[in-house]
Amino acid sequence: MGIDPGTTILGYGIIECVNRNIVLQAMGVLHLEKYNDHHLKLKKIFERTIELIEGFKPDEVAIEAPFFGKNVQSMLKLGRAQGVAIAAALSRGISVTEYAPRKIKQSITGNGNASKEQVAAMVQQLLKIPSVDMPEKLDATDGLAAAVCHYYQTSGPSVTDNKHSSWSAFIKAQPGRIKNK
């Protein structure tokens, strides 16, 4: 399960890895803009994270780390949102791995400076998501990107098959990641 934490919109994505193929299970967002009380937002994040964990039973959670911005108050609020989601996962015995935004973008698109739109397009292609099923809010695809990044970093083909006799062998070992044209 991947989470893109936020105090206005939290994005999430859940994948299943079957025979080295990534299959989309769910993606969505938690809208928090209607709540004025920051503590209530944190409670909603905790509750929704627990609901997702209990509903999908993920083995692991990957979460995007807050990026360093100019607004310290915004960064603190984002860090709290991330912390609450982490606490929810840990309360259910789920391990959590944190990834920097650049690491996620690099893992998904090959470019650590990719835009949210580029990440969404690559996630759509990787998971074969029909255009009509793509979410309006890109926070959902950011959550999916965190989950896919974690798969690539921990158990993906590039981790387990790091010795290849040729480019052709490398490409064959990357099902779903590299299209052989």
FITITOR-247299 format. One line per field, with one value per residue: residue number from 1; x, y, z of N, C-alpha, C, O, CB in turn. Coordinates in nm, 2 decimals, padded with zeros to 4 digits. Each point is the difference from the previous one (the first is absolute). Glycine has a CB too. Example, Ala and Ser with C-alpha at 12.3 -4.5 7.8 and 13.67 -1.06 7.14 Angstrom:
FITITOR-247299
seq <- c(1	2)
n.xx <- c(01.32	00.15)
n.yy <- c(-00.57	00.23)
n.zz <- c(00.78	-00.19)
ca.xx <- c(-00.09	00.09)
ca.yy <- c(00.12	00.11)
ca.zz <- c(00.00	00.00)
c.xx <- c(00.09	-00.08)
c.yy <- c(00.12	00.11)
c.zz <- c(00.00	00.08)
o.xx <- c(00.10	00.05)
o.yy <- c(00.00	00.11)
o.zz <- c(00.07	00.01)
cb.xx <- c(-00.29	00.07)
cb.yy <- c(-00.12	-00.17)
cb.zz <- c(00.05	-00.23)
END
This chain:
FITITOR-247299
seq <- c(1	2	3	4	5	6	7	8	9	10	11	12	13	14	15	16	17	18	19	20	21	22	23	24	25	26	27	28	29	30	31	32	33	34	35	36	37	38	39	40	41	42	43	44	45	46	47	48	49	50	51	52	53	54	55	56	57	58	59	60	61	62	63	64	65	66	67	68	69	70	71	72	73	74	75	76	77	78	79	80	81	82	83	84	85	86	87	88	89	90	91	92	93	94	95	96	97	98	99	100	101	102	103	104	105	106	107	108	109	110	111	112	113	114	115	116	117	118	119	120	121	122	123	124	125	126	127	128	129	130	131	132	133	134	135	136	137	138	139	140	141	142	143	144	145	146	147	148	149	150	151	152	153	154	155	156	157	158	159	160	161	162	163	164	165	166	167	168	169	170	171	172	173	174	175	176	177	178	179	180	181)
n.xx <- c(00.09	00.16	-00.08	00.03	00.02	-00.22	-00.07	-00.17	00.00	00.09	00.09	-00.09	00.15	-00.12	00.25	-00.12	00.33	-00.19	00.33	00.19	-00.32	00.02	-00.31	-00.07	-00.07	-00.09	00.09	-00.14	00.09	-00.05	-00.19	00.20	-00.17	-00.22	00.24	-00.01	00.15	00.33	-00.17	-00.18	00.26	00.10	-00.28	00.02	00.29	-00.10	-00.24	00.15	00.23	-00.21	-00.15	00.26	00.06	-00.28	00.00	00.27	00.08	00.23	00.19	00.02	-00.15	00.18	-00.04	00.08	00.24	-00.20	00.13	00.17	-00.29	00.14	-00.20	00.22	-00.31	00.04	00.20	-00.19	-00.23	00.19	00.09	-00.30	-00.05	00.24	-00.09	-00.28	00.12	00.20	-00.24	-00.16	00.24	00.05	-00.30	00.06	00.32	00.06	00.34	-00.06	00.21	00.00	00.01	00.15	-00.29	00.26	-00.10	-00.27	00.14	00.21	-00.22	-00.16	00.21	00.29	-00.06	00.10	-00.19	-00.27	-00.17	-00.14	00.02	00.24	-00.15	-00.25	00.17	00.13	-00.27	-00.13	00.22	00.00	-00.30	-00.05	-00.13	-00.21	00.12	-00.23	00.22	00.14	-00.10	-00.13	00.26	00.28	-00.09	-00.05	00.28	00.14	-00.11	00.12	00.28	00.01	-00.06	00.23	00.22	-00.05	00.03	00.28	00.11	-00.06	00.00	00.11	00.10	00.20	00.01	00.05	00.20	00.30	00.07	-00.12	00.20	-00.11	-00.10	-00.14	00.03	-00.12	-00.26	-00.06	00.01	-00.26	-00.29	-00.09	00.27	-00.02	-00.27	00.21	-00.04)
n.yy <- c(-00.12	00.22	00.19	00.24	00.06	00.21	00.14	-00.03	-00.31	-00.24	-00.07	-00.28	-00.14	-00.27	-00.11	-00.28	-00.02	-00.22	-00.13	00.28	00.14	00.28	-00.15	00.33	-00.14	00.29	00.26	00.16	00.26	-00.06	00.26	00.10	00.24	-00.08	00.06	00.33	-00.24	00.00	-00.20	-00.07	-00.06	-00.22	-00.15	-00.04	-00.14	-00.22	-00.09	-00.04	-00.19	-00.20	-00.03	-00.11	-00.22	-00.14	-00.02	-00.15	-00.19	00.27	-00.26	00.31	00.25	00.08	00.27	00.19	00.03	00.25	00.07	00.16	00.18	00.25	-00.15	-00.06	-00.04	-00.20	-00.18	-00.04	-00.12	-00.22	-00.11	-00.06	-00.16	-00.19	-00.07	-00.11	-00.20	-00.12	-00.06	-00.17	-00.19	-00.05	-00.09	-00.26	-00.09	00.25	-00.03	00.32	-00.03	00.33	-00.01	00.29	00.08	-00.12	-00.30	00.03	00.12	-00.23	-00.22	00.12	00.09	-00.17	00.28	-00.01	00.20	-00.23	00.26	-00.14	-00.06	-00.21	-00.16	-00.03	-00.13	-00.23	-00.10	-00.04	-00.20	-00.18	-00.07	-00.04	00.32	-00.06	00.30	-00.11	-00.04	00.32	00.06	00.25	-00.06	-00.03	-00.09	-00.27	00.02	00.06	-00.29	-00.14	00.12	-00.15	-00.28	00.02	00.08	-00.27	-00.18	00.12	-00.06	-00.32	-00.16	00.17	-00.23	00.19	-00.22	-00.26	00.09	00.16	-00.24	00.14	-00.22	00.30	00.27	-00.28	-00.04	00.29	-00.06	-00.28	00.16	00.21	-00.23	00.32	00.17	-00.01	00.04	-00.24	00.29)
n.zz <- c(00.00	-00.20	00.26	-00.24	00.37	-00.11	00.27	-00.30	-00.04	00.23	-00.33	00.12	-00.24	00.13	-00.21	00.04	-00.05	-00.21	-00.04	00.12	-00.01	00.17	00.04	00.02	00.30	-00.08	-00.16	00.23	00.06	00.31	-00.16	00.25	-00.17	00.23	00.24	00.07	00.15	-00.13	00.18	-00.24	-00.18	00.21	00.00	-00.31	00.00	00.20	-00.17	-00.27	00.13	00.12	-00.28	-00.14	00.22	-00.02	-00.32	-00.05	00.26	-00.09	00.06	00.06	00.08	-00.27	00.21	-00.26	00.24	00.05	-00.29	00.22	-00.06	00.05	00.22	00.28	-00.03	-00.23	00.17	00.25	-00.18	-00.14	00.28	00.08	-00.27	00.05	00.29	-00.09	-00.21	00.22	00.21	-00.21	-00.04	00.31	00.06	-00.19	00.13	-00.25	00.02	-00.02	-00.26	00.08	-00.33	00.06	-00.14	-00.12	00.06	-00.16	-00.25	-00.02	-00.01	-00.25	-00.21	00.03	00.21	00.34	-00.19	-00.03	00.00	00.23	-00.32	00.03	00.22	-00.18	-00.24	00.18	00.14	-00.29	-00.09	00.26	-00.02	-00.34	00.14	-00.26	-00.04	00.19	00.26	-00.02	00.32	-00.14	00.17	-00.20	00.31	-00.18	-00.12	00.29	00.10	-00.25	00.06	00.29	-00.13	-00.21	00.21	00.15	-00.25	-00.06	00.29	00.01	-00.27	-00.28	-00.16	00.16	00.25	-00.17	-00.24	00.14	-00.25	-00.30	-00.14	-00.08	00.08	-00.02	00.31	00.07	-00.15	00.15	00.28	-00.08	00.02	-00.07	-00.10	-00.32	-00.20	-00.10	-00.21)
ca.xx <- c(-00.09	00.07	-00.08	00.04	-00.07	-00.04	-00.10	-00.11	-00.03	00.09	-00.02	00.04	-00.01	00.03	00.04	00.03	00.11	-00.03	00.10	00.09	-00.09	-00.07	-00.14	-00.07	-00.11	-00.08	00.06	-00.10	00.05	-00.07	-00.02	00.01	-00.02	-00.13	00.02	00.08	00.08	00.11	00.00	-00.11	00.06	00.09	-00.08	-00.06	00.11	00.02	-00.12	00.00	00.11	-00.04	-00.10	00.07	00.08	-00.09	-00.07	00.09	00.10	00.13	00.11	00.09	-00.05	00.10	-00.06	00.09	00.05	-00.02	00.11	00.03	-00.05	00.02	-00.09	00.03	-00.13	-00.06	00.08	-00.04	-00.13	00.01	00.08	-00.09	-00.09	00.08	00.02	-00.13	-00.01	00.10	-00.04	-00.11	00.06	00.07	-00.10	-00.05	00.12	00.05	00.12	-00.01	00.12	-00.02	00.08	00.00	-00.08	00.09	00.03	-00.12	00.00	00.11	-00.03	-00.12	00.02	00.14	00.04	-00.03	-00.07	-00.12	-00.13	-00.10	-00.06	00.08	-00.01	-00.14	00.00	00.08	-00.08	-00.11	00.06	00.06	-00.11	-00.10	-00.12	-00.07	-00.01	-00.13	00.01	00.10	-00.06	00.01	00.11	00.12	00.05	-00.03	00.11	00.12	-00.01	00.04	00.14	00.08	-00.01	00.08	00.14	00.04	00.02	00.12	00.11	00.02	-00.02	-00.01	00.09	00.13	00.07	00.03	00.07	00.09	00.10	-00.05	00.10	-00.01	-00.12	-00.11	-00.03	-00.04	-00.14	-00.09	-00.01	-00.08	-00.14	-00.08	00.08	00.06	-00.07	00.10	-00.06)
ca.yy <- c(00.12	00.12	00.11	00.13	00.07	00.14	00.05	00.04	-00.12	-00.11	-00.10	-00.14	-00.10	-00.14	-00.09	-00.14	-00.05	-00.14	-00.05	00.12	00.10	00.09	00.01	00.11	-00.05	00.12	00.13	00.11	00.12	00.04	00.15	00.06	00.15	00.04	00.00	00.12	-00.04	-00.08	-00.13	-00.09	-00.05	-00.11	-00.11	-00.05	-00.07	-00.12	-00.09	-00.05	-00.09	-00.12	-00.06	-00.05	-00.11	-00.11	-00.04	-00.06	-00.08	00.01	-00.05	00.11	00.14	00.09	00.13	00.10	00.09	00.14	00.07	00.12	00.12	00.13	00.02	-00.10	-00.04	-00.10	-00.11	-00.06	-00.06	-00.11	-00.10	-00.06	-00.09	-00.12	-00.07	-00.07	-00.12	-00.10	-00.06	-00.09	-00.13	-00.07	-00.05	-00.13	-00.09	00.01	00.07	00.12	00.05	00.14	00.04	00.14	00.02	-00.02	-00.15	-00.06	00.05	-00.07	-00.14	-00.02	00.07	00.02	00.14	00.04	00.13	-00.02	00.06	-00.10	-00.05	-00.10	-00.12	-00.06	-00.07	-00.12	-00.09	-00.05	-00.10	-00.12	-00.08	-00.02	00.06	00.07	00.14	00.04	-00.03	00.08	00.09	00.14	00.05	-00.08	-00.06	-00.14	-00.06	00.02	-00.11	-00.12	00.01	-00.04	-00.15	-00.06	00.03	-00.09	-00.13	00.01	00.02	-00.11	-00.14	00.01	-00.07	00.06	-00.04	-00.14	-00.05	00.11	-00.04	-00.04	-00.02	00.10	00.09	-00.09	-00.08	00.09	00.04	-00.11	-00.02	00.11	-00.01	00.11	00.12	00.04	-00.05	-00.04	00.05)
ca.zz <- c(00.00	-00.01	00.05	-00.03	00.11	-00.01	00.09	-00.08	-00.07	00.01	-00.11	00.03	-00.11	00.05	-00.11	00.04	-00.08	-00.03	-00.09	-00.04	-00.06	00.10	-00.03	00.07	00.08	00.04	00.01	00.03	00.08	00.11	00.00	00.14	-00.01	00.07	00.15	00.04	00.11	-00.04	00.07	-00.06	-00.13	00.03	00.04	-00.13	-00.06	00.07	-00.02	-00.14	-00.02	00.06	-00.08	-00.11	00.04	00.04	-00.12	-00.10	00.07	-00.07	00.07	00.03	-00.03	-00.04	00.02	-00.05	00.10	-00.03	-00.06	00.07	-00.07	00.06	00.11	00.11	00.06	-00.09	00.01	00.13	-00.01	-00.09	00.08	00.10	-00.07	-00.03	00.13	00.04	-00.09	00.04	00.12	-00.03	-00.05	00.10	00.10	-00.06	-00.03	-00.14	-00.01	-00.08	-00.06	-00.04	-00.12	-00.04	-00.12	-00.12	-00.01	-00.06	-00.14	-00.07	-00.01	-00.08	-00.13	-00.04	00.01	00.13	00.00	-00.08	00.05	00.05	-00.12	-00.05	00.09	-00.03	-00.13	00.01	00.09	-00.09	-00.09	00.07	00.06	-00.11	00.05	-00.11	00.02	00.06	00.14	00.07	00.09	-00.02	00.09	-00.02	00.13	00.00	-00.08	00.08	00.09	-00.08	-00.03	00.11	00.01	-00.11	00.03	00.10	-00.07	-00.08	00.09	00.09	-00.06	-00.14	-00.08	00.00	00.12	00.00	-00.12	-00.03	-00.10	-00.13	-00.10	-00.11	00.01	-00.03	00.12	00.10	-00.04	00.02	00.15	00.05	-00.05	00.05	00.02	-00.12	-00.12	-00.11	-00.13)
c.xx <- c(00.09	-00.09	00.08	-00.07	-00.03	-00.11	-00.12	-00.06	00.11	-00.03	00.05	-00.01	00.04	00.02	00.02	00.10	-00.02	00.09	00.07	-00.08	-00.07	-00.14	-00.06	-00.11	-00.09	00.09	-00.10	00.06	-00.10	-00.01	-00.01	-00.03	-00.12	00.02	00.09	00.10	00.11	00.00	-00.10	00.05	00.09	-00.08	-00.06	00.11	00.02	-00.11	00.00	00.11	-00.03	-00.11	00.07	00.08	-00.09	-00.07	00.09	00.11	00.14	00.11	00.09	-00.07	00.13	-00.06	00.10	00.04	-00.03	00.12	00.03	-00.04	00.04	-00.09	00.01	-00.13	-00.06	00.08	-00.02	-00.13	00.01	00.08	-00.10	-00.09	00.08	00.02	-00.13	-00.02	00.10	-00.05	-00.12	00.05	00.07	-00.09	-00.06	00.11	00.05	00.13	-00.02	00.13	-00.03	00.09	-00.01	-00.08	00.09	00.03	-00.12	-00.01	00.10	-00.03	-00.11	00.03	00.14	00.05	-00.05	-00.07	-00.13	-00.12	-00.10	-00.07	00.08	00.00	-00.14	00.00	00.08	-00.07	-00.11	00.05	00.04	-00.11	-00.12	-00.14	-00.07	-00.02	-00.12	00.01	00.11	-00.06	00.02	00.12	00.12	00.07	-00.02	00.12	00.14	00.01	00.04	00.15	00.09	00.00	00.09	00.15	00.05	00.02	00.13	00.13	00.03	-00.01	-00.02	00.11	00.14	00.08	00.04	00.08	00.10	00.12	-00.06	00.11	00.00	-00.12	-00.13	-00.05	-00.05	-00.15	-00.10	-00.02	-00.08	-00.14	-00.08	00.07	00.05	-00.07	00.11	-00.06	00.09)
c.yy <- c(00.12	00.12	00.13	00.09	00.15	00.03	00.06	-00.12	-00.10	-00.10	-00.14	-00.08	-00.13	-00.09	-00.14	-00.05	-00.15	-00.04	00.11	00.10	00.08	00.01	00.10	-00.06	00.12	00.13	00.10	00.11	00.01	00.15	00.05	00.15	00.05	00.02	00.12	-00.03	-00.10	-00.14	-00.10	-00.06	-00.12	-00.12	-00.07	-00.08	-00.13	-00.11	-00.06	-00.10	-00.14	-00.08	-00.07	-00.13	-00.12	-00.05	-00.08	-00.09	00.01	-00.06	00.11	00.14	00.08	00.14	00.10	00.09	00.15	00.06	00.13	00.12	00.13	00.02	-00.10	-00.05	-00.11	-00.14	-00.08	-00.07	-00.13	-00.12	-00.07	-00.09	-00.13	-00.08	-00.08	-00.12	-00.11	-00.07	-00.10	-00.14	-00.08	-00.06	-00.13	-00.10	00.00	00.08	00.12	00.04	00.14	00.03	00.15	00.01	-00.02	-00.14	-00.06	00.04	-00.07	-00.15	-00.03	00.05	00.00	00.14	00.05	00.14	-00.01	00.08	-00.10	-00.06	-00.12	-00.13	-00.07	-00.08	-00.13	-00.11	-00.06	-00.11	-00.12	-00.09	-00.02	00.05	00.07	00.15	00.04	-00.03	00.08	00.11	00.15	00.06	-00.09	-00.05	-00.15	-00.07	00.02	-00.11	-00.13	00.00	-00.04	-00.15	-00.07	00.02	-00.10	-00.14	-00.01	-00.01	-00.13	-00.14	00.00	-00.07	00.06	-00.04	-00.14	-00.05	00.11	-00.04	-00.05	-00.01	00.10	00.09	-00.07	-00.07	00.10	00.04	-00.11	-00.02	00.12	00.00	00.12	00.13	00.06	-00.07	-00.03	00.03	-00.04)
c.zz <- c(00.00	00.05	-00.04	00.11	-00.03	00.10	-00.07	-00.08	00.02	-00.11	00.05	-00.12	00.06	-00.12	00.06	-00.10	-00.02	-00.11	-00.07	-00.09	00.10	-00.05	00.10	00.08	00.03	-00.01	00.03	00.09	00.12	00.00	00.14	00.00	00.07	00.15	00.03	00.12	-00.04	00.07	-00.05	-00.14	00.03	00.05	-00.12	-00.07	00.06	-00.03	-00.14	-00.03	00.06	-00.08	-00.12	00.03	00.03	-00.12	-00.10	00.05	-00.07	00.09	00.05	-00.04	-00.04	00.01	-00.05	00.12	-00.03	-00.07	00.07	-00.08	00.08	00.12	00.11	00.05	-00.09	00.01	00.13	-00.01	-00.09	00.08	00.10	-00.08	-00.04	00.13	00.04	-00.09	00.04	00.13	-00.02	-00.05	00.11	00.11	-00.05	-00.04	-00.14	00.00	-00.10	-00.05	-00.06	-00.12	-00.03	-00.13	-00.13	-00.03	-00.07	-00.15	-00.08	-00.03	-00.11	-00.15	-00.05	00.02	00.14	00.01	-00.08	00.06	00.05	-00.12	-00.07	00.08	-00.02	-00.13	00.00	00.08	-00.08	-00.09	00.07	00.05	-00.10	00.05	-00.12	00.03	00.08	00.15	00.07	00.09	-00.04	00.08	-00.02	00.13	00.01	-00.08	00.07	00.11	-00.06	-00.03	00.11	00.02	-00.11	00.02	00.11	-00.06	-00.07	00.09	00.08	-00.06	-00.15	-00.08	00.01	00.13	00.00	-00.11	-00.04	-00.09	-00.12	-00.10	-00.12	00.03	-00.02	00.13	00.11	-00.03	00.03	00.15	00.06	-00.05	00.06	00.01	-00.13	-00.12	-00.10	-00.13	-00.11)
o.xx <- c(00.10	-00.12	00.12	-00.11	00.08	-00.07	-00.10	-00.12	00.12	-00.11	00.10	-00.09	00.09	-00.08	00.02	00.00	00.01	00.00	00.02	00.06	-00.04	-00.03	00.01	-00.08	-00.13	00.12	-00.12	00.12	-00.12	00.10	-00.08	00.00	-00.01	-00.09	00.11	00.10	-00.03	00.04	00.02	-00.03	-00.01	00.04	00.00	-00.03	00.02	00.03	-00.02	-00.01	00.03	00.01	-00.04	00.00	00.03	-00.03	-00.05	00.06	00.05	-00.01	00.07	-00.09	00.10	-00.11	00.12	-00.08	-00.01	00.11	-00.09	00.05	00.07	00.04	-00.04	-00.01	-00.06	-00.06	-00.01	-00.01	-00.06	-00.04	00.02	-00.03	-00.06	-00.02	00.01	-00.04	-00.04	00.01	00.00	-00.04	-00.02	00.03	-00.05	-00.02	00.07	00.00	-00.08	00.10	-00.10	00.12	-00.11	00.00	-00.05	00.01	00.02	-00.02	-00.02	00.02	00.01	-00.03	00.02	00.11	-00.12	-00.05	-00.05	-00.01	00.02	-00.04	-00.05	00.00	00.00	-00.06	-00.05	00.00	-00.03	-00.07	-00.03	00.01	-00.10	-00.10	00.06	-00.02	00.00	-00.07	00.02	-00.10	00.10	00.07	-00.01	00.10	00.08	00.05	00.09	00.11	00.07	00.06	00.10	00.10	00.07	00.08	00.11	00.10	00.07	00.10	00.11	00.07	-00.03	00.10	00.10	00.12	00.11	00.07	-00.02	00.09	-00.08	00.10	00.09	-00.07	-00.10	-00.12	-00.10	-00.08	-00.11	-00.11	-00.02	-00.04	00.00	-00.06	00.01	-00.02	00.08	-00.10	-00.03)
o.yy <- c(00.01	00.00	00.01	00.04	00.06	-00.08	00.03	-00.03	00.02	-00.05	-00.01	00.02	-00.01	00.00	-00.02	00.03	-00.08	00.05	00.01	00.09	-00.05	00.04	00.00	-00.08	-00.02	-00.01	-00.02	00.00	-00.04	00.07	-00.03	00.06	00.11	00.05	00.02	00.06	-00.11	-00.10	-00.12	-00.11	-00.10	-00.11	-00.13	-00.10	-00.10	-00.11	-00.12	-00.10	-00.10	-00.12	-00.11	-00.10	-00.11	-00.12	-00.09	-00.07	-00.10	00.00	-00.01	00.00	00.00	00.02	-00.01	00.04	00.03	-00.03	00.06	00.03	-00.01	00.07	-00.12	-00.12	-00.10	-00.10	-00.12	-00.11	-00.10	-00.11	-00.12	-00.11	-00.11	-00.12	-00.11	-00.10	-00.12	-00.12	-00.10	-00.10	-00.12	-00.10	-00.08	-00.10	-00.09	00.11	-00.01	-00.01	00.02	-00.05	00.06	-00.09	-00.06	-00.04	-00.09	-00.08	-00.04	-00.05	-00.10	-00.06	00.02	00.03	00.00	00.04	00.10	00.01	-00.12	-00.12	-00.09	-00.11	-00.12	-00.11	-00.10	-00.12	-00.12	-00.10	-00.11	-00.12	-00.06	-00.07	00.09	00.03	00.10	00.06	-00.01	00.06	00.03	00.08	-00.13	-00.07	-00.07	-00.11	-00.08	-00.05	-00.08	-00.11	-00.06	-00.06	-00.09	-00.09	-00.06	-00.07	-00.10	-00.06	-00.03	-00.09	-00.10	-00.04	-00.08	00.01	-00.04	-00.10	00.06	00.08	-00.09	00.07	00.01	-00.02	00.02	-00.01	-00.04	00.01	00.02	-00.04	00.00	00.10	00.02	00.10	00.12	-00.12	00.08	-00.06	00.03)
o.zz <- c(00.07	-00.03	00.02	-00.02	-00.08	00.05	00.07	00.00	-00.01	-00.02	00.08	-00.09	00.08	-00.09	00.12	-00.12	00.09	-00.11	-00.12	-00.06	00.10	-00.11	00.12	-00.06	00.00	00.02	-00.03	00.02	00.00	00.02	00.08	00.11	00.04	00.06	-00.06	00.01	-00.05	-00.06	00.00	-00.03	-00.07	-00.04	-00.01	-00.06	-00.06	-00.03	-00.02	-00.07	-00.06	-00.02	-00.04	-00.07	-00.04	-00.01	-00.06	-00.07	-00.04	00.12	00.10	-00.09	00.06	-00.05	00.02	00.08	-00.12	00.04	00.06	-00.11	00.10	00.09	-00.02	00.04	00.05	00.00	00.00	00.05	00.03	-00.02	00.02	00.05	00.01	-00.01	00.05	00.05	-00.01	00.01	00.07	00.04	00.01	00.05	00.09	-00.07	-00.04	00.05	-00.09	00.07	-00.06	00.00	00.01	-00.08	-00.09	-00.11	-00.09	-00.09	-00.12	-00.11	-00.07	-00.09	-00.12	-00.04	00.02	00.10	-00.04	00.13	-00.03	00.00	-00.05	-00.05	-00.01	00.00	-00.06	-00.03	00.00	-00.02	-00.05	-00.01	00.04	-00.01	-00.06	00.12	00.08	00.08	00.12	-00.04	-00.07	-00.05	00.02	00.00	00.06	00.05	-00.02	00.03	00.05	00.00	-00.01	00.03	00.03	-00.02	-00.02	00.04	00.01	-00.03	00.04	00.04	-00.05	00.06	-00.01	00.00	00.04	00.01	-00.11	-00.03	00.00	00.00	-00.07	00.10	00.06	00.03	00.07	00.09	00.05	00.04	00.12	-00.06	00.12	00.01	-00.02	00.00	-00.04	-00.05	-00.12)
cb.xx <- c(-00.29	00.27	-00.22	00.16	00.04	00.13	00.28	00.21	-00.25	00.13	-00.07	00.02	-00.04	-00.06	00.09	-00.23	00.15	-00.24	-00.16	00.13	00.01	00.24	-00.02	00.14	00.27	-00.28	00.30	-00.30	00.22	-00.03	-00.03	00.16	00.13	-00.04	-00.14	-00.29	-00.17	00.09	00.05	-00.15	-00.01	00.13	-00.06	-00.14	00.09	00.09	-00.11	-00.10	00.13	00.04	-00.13	00.01	00.14	00.00	-00.10	-00.11	-00.23	-00.07	-00.08	00.29	-00.30	00.23	-00.26	-00.03	00.19	-00.27	00.04	00.14	-00.26	00.04	-00.12	00.22	00.02	-00.01	00.18	00.14	-00.05	00.04	00.19	00.03	-00.06	00.14	00.16	-00.06	-00.04	00.18	00.07	-00.10	00.05	00.16	00.00	-00.18	-00.16	-00.24	00.22	-00.30	00.19	-00.18	00.07	00.23	-00.09	00.10	00.13	-00.10	-00.07	00.14	00.06	-00.12	-00.21	-00.14	00.11	00.24	00.27	00.09	00.02	00.00	-00.05	00.15	00.15	-00.05	00.03	00.21	00.09	-00.04	00.10	00.18	00.17	00.23	00.03	-00.10	00.12	-00.05	-00.10	00.25	-00.06	-00.32	-00.16	-00.07	-00.13	-00.30	-00.22	-00.11	-00.25	-00.29	-00.15	-00.16	-00.31	-00.27	-00.14	-00.22	-00.32	-00.22	-00.16	-00.16	-00.06	-00.22	-00.28	-00.21	-00.24	-00.28	-00.18	-00.16	00.23	-00.32	-00.10	00.16	00.24	00.19	00.27	00.31	00.21	00.19	00.23	00.25	00.02	-00.08	00.06	00.24	-00.30	00.19	-00.07)
cb.yy <- c(-00.13	-00.09	-00.15	-00.08	-00.22	00.07	00.01	00.27	00.10	00.08	00.19	00.01	00.18	00.04	00.21	-00.08	00.26	-00.02	-00.20	-00.24	-00.10	00.09	-00.24	00.25	-00.16	-00.14	-00.04	-00.18	00.16	-00.28	00.02	-00.24	-00.12	-00.16	-00.27	00.08	00.15	00.31	00.25	00.25	00.33	00.28	00.24	00.29	00.32	00.25	00.25	00.32	00.30	00.22	00.29	00.33	00.27	00.22	00.29	00.27	-00.05	00.21	-00.19	-00.15	-00.01	-00.19	-00.07	-00.04	-00.20	00.05	-00.17	-00.14	-00.13	00.02	00.22	00.24	00.32	00.29	00.23	00.29	00.33	00.26	00.25	00.31	00.31	00.25	00.28	00.32	00.28	00.26	00.31	00.30	00.24	00.26	00.31	00.23	-00.05	-00.13	-00.20	00.08	-00.26	00.12	-00.29	00.13	00.22	00.26	00.09	00.09	00.26	00.21	00.07	00.09	00.12	-00.22	00.04	-00.17	00.01	-00.23	00.31	00.26	00.32	00.29	00.23	00.30	00.33	00.26	00.25	00.33	00.30	00.25	00.15	-00.13	-00.06	-00.25	-00.06	-00.11	-00.22	-00.10	-00.20	-00.06	00.22	00.20	00.29	00.14	00.12	00.30	00.20	00.10	00.25	00.28	00.12	00.13	00.30	00.21	00.08	00.19	00.27	00.24	00.04	00.25	00.02	00.18	00.21	00.07	-00.20	00.03	00.02	00.05	-00.25	-00.15	00.17	-00.01	-00.13	00.08	00.13	-00.07	-00.12	00.03	-00.27	-00.27	-00.20	00.16	00.04	-00.13	00.16)
cb.zz <- c(00.05	-00.16	00.17	-00.24	00.24	-00.29	00.10	-00.02	-00.17	00.28	-00.25	00.33	-00.26	00.30	-00.25	00.21	-00.01	00.18	00.08	00.07	-00.30	00.16	-00.20	-00.11	00.11	00.12	-00.13	-00.04	-00.20	00.12	-00.30	-00.05	-00.25	-00.25	00.08	-00.08	00.20	00.01	00.20	00.14	-00.03	00.11	00.22	00.05	00.00	00.21	00.19	00.00	00.06	00.24	00.11	-00.03	00.13	00.23	00.09	-00.06	00.11	-00.24	-00.24	00.06	00.09	-00.11	00.17	-00.31	00.17	00.16	-00.29	00.22	-00.20	-00.31	-00.15	00.01	00.05	-00.16	-00.14	00.07	00.00	-00.18	-00.05	00.10	-00.10	-00.17	00.02	00.03	-00.18	-00.12	00.05	-00.10	-00.24	-00.09	-00.02	-00.01	00.22	-00.14	00.14	00.06	00.01	00.23	-00.11	00.20	00.22	00.16	00.29	00.31	00.19	00.22	00.31	00.29	00.18	-00.12	-00.27	-00.03	00.05	-00.21	-00.13	00.21	00.02	-00.04	00.18	00.14	-00.05	00.00	00.21	00.04	-00.10	00.08	00.18	-00.08	00.29	-00.18	-00.29	-00.29	-00.18	-00.16	00.25	00.00	00.15	-00.20	00.05	-00.04	-00.19	-00.07	00.08	-00.10	-00.15	00.08	00.06	-00.14	-00.03	00.13	-00.03	-00.15	-00.02	00.13	00.27	-00.03	-00.14	-00.14	00.08	00.11	00.04	00.24	00.19	00.05	00.13	-00.26	-00.14	-00.27	-00.13	-00.07	-00.22	-00.24	-00.12	00.07	-00.14	00.10	00.25	00.11	00.09	00.19	00.23)
END
